[in-house]
Amino acid sequence: RKAVGRWGEEFVWVHLKRMMESDPLVVRVEWVNQHTERGLPYDVCITTREDLEGSADRVTYVEVKASRSSSKSYFEVSHREWLFAQEKGNAYEIYRVVGAGTPGAKLLRIVNPYMLWRNQRMGICLAL
C-alpha cells in the first residue's frame, strides 16, 4: 500500500512538472514527501505567480490518492485532509491515480472536493 502511494505521488509530481514547465507563471512544483513522509495533509505544492510582474505567489496543495485497481471508485481521506480541504477551498486538489504502477495509469483531478461534496456533486462513504 505504501509503495503504491509513493508511486502515485511521484507519477503526479512528474506529470505536474512536465505540464507546467512551459507556464511562465509557475514558480515551483514541490513533492513534499520526496525524501521522507512528512505527515502533511497534501503531497505536492504548486507555487504560481498571480501575474507576470510577479506580484503575489499563490500555492495550490495537491493530495494524491493512488490504487492499483483501475475500477476502484472510492478512496480514503483522513480527517486532517478533509479539514484542510475545507480550509483551502479552490487551493486544494486531489489527484486520483488508478492503475498505479502500470503502463496504463490514469489521472483524475478533483478541484475543491469539499465544495463538490457541499454542492452534492460528490458523496462520502463511511466505513468501520
Salt bridges, closest charged atoms under 4 A:
GLU63 OE2 - LYS65 NZ 3.35
GLU76 OE1 - ARG1 NH2 3.70
GLU81 OE1 - LYS65 NZ 2.93
GLU87 OE2 - LYS88 NZ 3.57
GLU93 OE2 - ARG109 NH2 2.90
